[in-house]
Amino acid sequence: MYQSACTAAGCTQPERDREGLIINEPVVPPVDDYSGFDIVKATQYGAIGRVKELLDAGWDVNQPDSETVSLLHWASINNRKEIIKLFLERGAIVDSIGGELHATPLHWATRQGHLNAVVLLMSAGADPSLRDAEGCSCIHLAAQFGHTALVAYFIARGVNPDLQDRGGMTALMWAAWKVCALDPVRLLLTLGANPTLVDASHGNTALHWAILARNTTAISTLILKGKASLETANLRGDTPLKMLQINAGSIWIGSKVMERIREDSQSSQRQSFIVKLTLDKRVRWYTMIATPFLTFYIAGLIFSADTLYIIKFFLLGCLYGAAHSIGKTMFDDNLMSLLPLSVYMATKLWFYVTWIIHIAPTVSQLTTILFLLSSGALWYCFLKAWRGDPGVIKPTQEQRFRTIIELSERGGSGFESALFCSGCLVRRPVRSKHCSVCDRCVARFDHHCPWIGNCIGANNHKYFMGFLYALLMMCSWMIYGGANFYMNACNITMEEGPINSIIAIGQCNPWIGWVMCNALLHIGWVALLTICQTYQIVWLGMTTNERMNRGRYRHFQAAGGKSPFNRGPFKNLADFFECSCFGLVQPVKTDWMTYFELEKSIEHEPLLRATDNYQYV
């Protein structure tokens, strides 16, 4: 009953691209004359004129066919919006039962993912909690077939995300069992679905079903995002942990999940004090923070040691091996984002120690003051960029539901990935993006910076730029101060030649040279990043994300790949810093967290959608 009529009618199913748009239109045989159609066939083909004619002639809108299927069923499965409206106006029973599965029109529309039909039926009072002959309500069908927008709409309209079918299966269980994609598992968890519930037939949780299906994405999402229990036993006594251990090493089990399995396996065994210490989260955190500080210091001591160079290289190799072993044993994958930040902190600490102990006595007070001023600007901008809100979009559950209902009731066009975030369940403002590292949407997203340990977005981008320029100045002063130290304290000049100067540095104070090398390395990559960022902001008027992914955004496509926000170098700079430049220019101040104007111009573009061009019989 749910089979497509394409075989009978000679049409083909539509192909869609990643955005859900039609690539190839389904081919429907041209029909010039609908006068010979009965009302069922006219409904299937969307011949609303013929349908009206037959209804006006006295046809009962609730009269079922030989298989107890009503006209509203046929209109719903074919997503004939105008005909659905017509039938409802003529008194069609919205929850009529028909077909082999004793399903309602809402069931039929849900199976096919027809959001428009579902919205019309729900607005007319259709009950989404009714079960068909298989015991499934509409949210279970939507989850089984991966219709994420429908799952969201049902929950937003009040359907319990933990509603169980006749066998005790929830929508989350069905999604984990049937859908090998990020959604709707992530969506259901975001909307409050409970991953600890078990079904009545097998005692399985959603994680059990994901493992049985070898659904890599669902397993990872449930364990890492949903914090699903690995210890819940089903009716056979199998826990998710046991099932994953049996399949340990399989390609469908991700590395992060395997790390979690190892942690849980080890924690359940009797362990020595040392093993427990290596598994302690706080010990791992402090180890990741302390390792760069100690590694930098020990490397400097090795360079400064009064011994043969071959011994120094051997000791540096040992240091690398020790650091690598500590990393393999103690570093936590979930905390790896701390490592670049820790490296940055370590280098700055030893910069200060070196300046105070060695360089300050050999340079003027003005040089030290300028070094400290650049350092103060660096820390101010760093703290603002690190701890400040980059522009995170934080919808309440009520706002999420309102957005889902609004987008659904206007046709669902806003559910494309460019306009709607299925992770945060929020309508995306222009220039925003979902950060995969932080798992949140950020307004005017530029990139996620590991050296800052935060996203760079609308609220902290200018502080990030200040951080880059201040870091360049501080490192430059460090090199200048080190050069002055060698000239004043060691009487070393470049007139002796590069090789002789390096040998003299090694004989005088290698530690300063080690610190200067680190400062020079910082200048190299920071200068490249600063030039790139400045070029994008001033001359292109776009963010890093937009420059790399401009082909994804319609407003960039419409502008031929150029930024529609580019107002020229001087105005771009004024807009970025929201500065009038002493009245020379009037900056455009935009609240990027609530800016949807470009979307409004896009919403009414004539998009081809697979809703009205194929029939079901």
SVG drawing of the C-alpha trace seen along z (x, -y; Angstrom):
<svg xmlns="http://www.w3.org/2000/svg" viewBox="-24 -63 109 77">
<polyline fill="none" stroke="black" stroke-width="0.4" points="0.0,0.0 2.9,-2.3 4.6,-1.4 5.3,-4.2 3.2,-4.4 6.2,-5.4 6.4,-1.9 2.9,-1.9 3.0,-5.6 6.4,-5.3 8.1,-8.0 11.4,-7.9 12.2,-8.8 14.0,-12.2 17.7,-12.4 18.8,-15.0 22.0,-16.7 23.4,-17.2 21.2,-20.2 18.1,-18.2 17.5,-19.9 16.5,-18.0 19.2,-17.2 17.1,-15.3 13.3,-16.0 11.2,-12.9 9.8,-12.2 5.9,-12.1 4.0,-11.1 2.2,-14.2 -1.5,-14.0 -3.6,-16.6 -7.0,-15.4 -8.0,-14.4 -11.7,-14.1 -11.5,-10.3 -9.8,-10.0 -11.8,-8.7 -11.4,-10.7 -8.6,-8.5 -6.5,-8.8 -7.2,-12.5 -6.0,-12.9 -2.9,-10.9 -1.9,-13.1 -2.9,-16.3 -5.7,-17.1 -7.5,-19.4 -9.9,-20.7 -11.2,-17.1 -11.3,-16.5 -13.5,-19.5 -15.7,-18.5 -16.4,-15.1 -16.9,-16.4 -19.4,-19.0 -21.1,-16.1 -21.8,-14.5 -18.9,-12.3 -18.5,-11.6 -15.1,-12.8 -14.9,-10.1 -15.9,-7.2 -13.0,-4.7 -11.9,-2.6 -12.0,1.2 -9.0,1.4 -10.5,-1.0 -8.2,-3.8 -9.6,-7.3 -9.1,-10.1 -7.2,-11.9 -4.7,-9.0 -4.0,-9.3 -3.6,-13.1 -1.3,-12.8 1.1,-10.1 1.4,-12.2 1.8,-15.5 -1.0,-17.2 -1.3,-20.2 -4.1,-22.0 -6.1,-18.8 -5.5,-18.1 -6.9,-21.5 -9.9,-20.9 -10.7,-17.6 -10.4,-19.0 -12.7,-21.9 -15.2,-19.4 -15.2,-17.5 -12.7,-14.7 -12.0,-12.7 -8.4,-13.6 -7.7,-10.4 -9.5,-7.9 -8.1,-4.4 -7.3,-2.6 -5.0,-0.1 -3.4,3.1 -1.6,1.4 -4.7,-0.4 -2.8,-3.6 -4.0,-7.2 -3.2,-9.8 -0.7,-11.2 1.1,-7.8 1.2,-7.8 2.6,-11.3 5.2,-10.6 6.5,-7.4 7.3,-9.4 8.7,-12.4 6.2,-14.9 6.5,-17.8 4.0,-20.0 1.3,-17.3 2.1,-16.6 1.8,-20.2 -1.6,-20.5 -2.9,-17.4 -1.6,-18.3 -3.1,-21.8 -6.4,-20.1 -6.1,-18.1 -4.5,-14.8 -3.3,-12.7 0.4,-11.8 0.3,-9.3 -2.1,-6.9 -0.5,-3.5 -0.8,-1.6 -1.1,2.2 2.7,2.6 2.3,0.6 4.2,-2.4 3.1,-6.0 4.3,-8.8 7.4,-9.7 8.6,-6.1 8.1,-6.1 9.9,-9.4 12.8,-8.1 12.9,-4.8 13.1,-6.5 15.5,-9.2 13.0,-12.1 14.8,-14.5 12.6,-17.5 9.5,-15.5 11.0,-14.1 11.8,-17.7 8.3,-18.9 6.4,-16.2 8.4,-16.9 8.0,-20.6 4.2,-20.0 4.2,-18.2 4.9,-14.5 6.9,-12.9 10.4,-12.0 10.4,-8.9 7.0,-7.7 7.2,-3.9 5.6,-1.7 3.9,1.5 7.2,3.3 8.6,0.7 10.8,-0.8 11.4,-4.6 12.2,-6.9 15.9,-7.0 16.1,-3.2 14.6,-3.1 17.0,-5.8 20.0,-4.0 18.9,-0.7 17.9,-2.0 19.6,-5.3 23.4,-5.4 23.7,-9.1 24.2,-11.8 20.6,-12.8 18.1,-12.1 20.0,-10.5 21.8,-13.7 18.5,-15.7 16.6,-13.4 19.3,-13.6 19.2,-17.4 15.5,-17.4 15.7,-15.4 15.3,-11.7 16.4,-9.3 19.1,-6.9 18.7,-4.7 15.2,-3.3 14.9,0.3 12.5,2.0 10.0,4.6 11.0,7.4 14.7,7.6 15.6,5.2 17.9,3.3 18.8,-0.3 19.3,-2.6 23.1,-1.8 22.4,2.0 20.5,1.4 23.2,-0.8 25.9,1.9 23.7,4.6 23.4,2.5 27.1,1.6 26.0,-2.0 29.3,-3.8 27.8,-7.3 25.0,-6.4 27.4,-4.5 29.8,-7.4 27.0,-10.0 25.2,-8.0 28.5,-7.3 30.3,-10.6 27.4,-13.0 24.5,-11.2 26.5,-9.7 24.7,-6.4 25.5,-3.7 27.8,-0.9 26.8,1.2 23.0,1.7 22.4,5.4 19.6,6.6 17.4,9.7 20.2,11.9 22.6,10.4 24.7,8.6 25.9,5.1 27.0,2.6 30.5,2.8 30.6,6.5 29.3,6.4 31.9,3.8 34.7,5.7 33.8,8.8 34.1,6.7 37.2,4.7 39.3,3.7 36.5,3.7 36.6,0.9 33.0,-0.3 34.1,-1.1 35.7,-4.5 39.0,-5.3 37.4,-7.6 34.8,-4.9 37.7,-2.3 39.4,-4.7 36.2,-4.9 35.9,-1.1 39.5,-0.7 38.9,-3.2 35.7,-1.4 37.4,2.0 40.3,1.0 38.2,-0.8 36.2,2.4 39.3,4.4 41.5,4.4 44.4,2.1 47.6,1.0 48.0,-2.5 50.1,-3.6 47.5,-2.3 44.7,-4.1 46.9,-7.3 47.3,-7.2 43.6,-6.8 42.7,-9.7 41.2,-12.6 42.7,-15.3 46.2,-13.8 45.9,-13.6 44.8,-17.2 47.7,-18.4 50.1,-16.2 48.9,-17.8 49.4,-21.3 52.8,-20.6 54.5,-18.6 55.2,-21.6 56.5,-23.7 59.0,-21.0 59.9,-20.0 60.8,-23.6 62.9,-24.0 64.7,-20.7 65.5,-21.3 67.0,-24.6 69.1,-23.0 70.4,-20.4 71.4,-23.2 73.2,-25.0 75.0,-21.9 78.8,-22.0 79.3,-18.8 79.9,-17.4 77.3,-18.2 76.8,-14.5 75.8,-14.0 73.4,-17.0 71.7,-15.5 71.5,-12.1 69.8,-13.8 67.4,-15.7 66.4,-12.4 65.8,-10.9 63.7,-14.0 61.7,-13.5 61.2,-9.8 60.1,-10.6 57.7,-13.3 56.2,-10.9 55.8,-8.1 54.1,-10.4 51.8,-11.6 50.8,-8.0 50.2,-7.0 48.8,-10.1 47.3,-12.4 43.5,-12.2 42.0,-12.4 39.1,-14.4 41.5,-17.0 43.9,-17.3 42.6,-20.8 44.4,-21.9 47.8,-20.9 48.4,-23.9 47.2,-26.3 49.6,-24.7 52.5,-25.0 51.6,-28.7 51.5,-29.3 54.8,-27.5 56.8,-29.6 55.4,-32.9 56.3,-31.9 60.0,-31.2 60.1,-34.4 59.3,-36.3 61.7,-34.4 64.5,-34.9 63.8,-38.6 63.7,-39.3 66.8,-37.2 69.1,-37.7 68.0,-40.4 66.6,-43.2 70.0,-44.1 71.6,-44.5 68.9,-46.7 67.5,-50.2 64.5,-50.6 62.6,-52.0 63.1,-48.7 61.8,-46.7 58.8,-49.0 58.0,-48.6 58.4,-44.8 56.0,-44.8 53.5,-47.1 53.3,-44.8 53.1,-41.9 50.2,-43.6 48.3,-44.2 49.0,-40.5 47.4,-39.2 44.5,-41.5 43.6,-40.5 44.4,-36.8 42.1,-36.6 39.3,-38.4 39.7,-36.0 40.2,-32.9 37.6,-33.4 35.2,-35.7 32.0,-34.6 32.8,-34.4 29.1,-34.9 27.6,-31.5 23.9,-31.2 22.1,-29.8 18.4,-29.0 16.1,-27.9 14.0,-24.8 11.0,-26.9 12.9,-28.9 14.0,-25.7 10.4,-24.5 9.2,-27.8 11.9,-27.9 11.1,-24.3 7.4,-25.0 7.9,-28.3 10.2,-26.7 7.9,-23.7 4.8,-25.7 6.3,-27.9 7.2,-24.8 10.4,-23.5 12.7,-25.4 14.7,-26.6 15.8,-23.1 18.6,-23.0 22.0,-22.8 22.9,-26.4 19.9,-27.8 19.2,-25.5 21.6,-23.7 20.3,-20.2 22.8,-20.0 21.8,-23.1 18.2,-23.1 18.4,-26.8 17.9,-28.9 21.3,-30.0 22.0,-33.7 23.9,-34.9 27.7,-34.1 27.3,-31.7 28.5,-28.1 28.4,-25.1 31.8,-24.4 32.5,-20.7 35.1,-21.1 33.0,-23.0 29.7,-21.5 27.9,-24.9 26.9,-27.5 28.9,-30.7 27.9,-34.0 30.1,-35.3 32.3,-32.2 35.9,-32.6 37.6,-29.4 38.4,-27.4 41.8,-28.4 43.7,-25.7 46.2,-28.3 43.4,-30.3 41.3,-27.3 38.2,-28.9 36.2,-29.7 36.8,-33.0 33.6,-34.7 31.7,-38.0 32.4,-39.0 36.1,-38.1 37.5,-38.4 38.9,-41.9 40.6,-40.7 42.1,-37.8 43.6,-40.3 44.9,-42.3 46.4,-39.1 48.2,-38.4 49.7,-41.9 50.7,-42.0 52.3,-38.6 54.4,-39.7 55.5,-42.8 56.4,-40.8 58.4,-38.2 60.2,-41.0 61.2,-42.6 62.4,-39.2 64.7,-38.8 65.9,-42.4 66.5,-42.0 68.4,-38.7 70.6,-40.4 71.4,-43.2 72.3,-40.7 74.8,-39.0 76.3,-42.3 76.5,-43.8 77.2,-40.8 79.1,-38.6 80.6,-41.1 79.3,-39.1 78.8,-40.8 77.7,-39.6 81.1,-40.9 82.6,-37.6 80.4,-35.7 77.3,-33.6 79.2,-30.4 81.5,-32.0 78.6,-34.0 76.6,-30.8 79.6,-29.1 80.1,-32.2 76.4,-32.1 76.8,-28.5 79.8,-29.3 78.3,-32.3 74.7,-31.6 72.9,-29.0 69.6,-29.4 69.1,-32.9 69.6,-31.5 67.1,-28.7 64.5,-31.3 65.3,-33.5 64.8,-30.5 61.4,-29.9 60.5,-33.6 61.7,-33.5 59.6,-30.4 56.6,-32.2 57.2,-35.2 57.2,-33.0 53.8,-31.4 52.1,-34.3 53.2,-36.7 51.7,-34.4 48.5,-34.1 48.3,-37.9 48.9,-38.7 46.2,-36.2 43.7,-37.4 44.3,-41.1 44.0,-40.5 40.6,-38.7 39.2,-41.4 40.4,-44.5 40.5,-43.6 38.1,-40.6 35.5,-41.5 35.1,-37.8 36.0,-35.3 38.3,-32.3 35.3,-30.0 33.7,-32.0 36.9,-32.1 37.4,-28.3 33.7,-27.4 32.3,-30.2 30.8,-27.7 28.4,-26.5 26.7,-29.8 24.1,-31.2 24.9,-34.8 28.5,-34.2 27.3,-32.2 25.0,-35.1 28.0,-37.5 30.2,-35.3 32.3,-34.1 32.9,-37.6 31.8,-38.8 28.5,-40.7 29.8,-42.3 32.8,-43.9 32.6,-47.7 36.2,-48.5 39.3,-48.3 38.8,-51.4 35.1,-50.8 35.8,-47.1 38.3,-48.0 35.9,-50.5 33.1,-47.9 35.3,-45.3 36.4,-47.4 33.1,-49.4 35.1,-52.6 34.3,-55.9 38.0,-56.8 37.5,-60.3 34.3,-60.8 36.0,-59.9 33.6,-57.0 30.3,-55.7 30.7,-52.1 27.9,-49.6 27.2,-48.0 25.5,-44.6 24.2,-42.2 25.4,-39.0 23.6,-36.8 20.2,-38.0 21.0,-38.9 18.7,-37.0 18.1,-39.6 20.0,-37.8 18.1,-34.6 14.8,-36.5 15.9,-37.4 16.8,-33.8 13.7,-32.1 11.6,-33.1 13.9,-31.8 12.2,-29.3 13.7,-26.1 12.8,-22.8 11.6,-20.3 10.5,-16.8 6.9,-17.2 4.5,-17.4 5.9,-15.4 5.3,-11.8 2.3,-9.7 1.4,-6.7 -1.2,-4.1"/>
</svg>
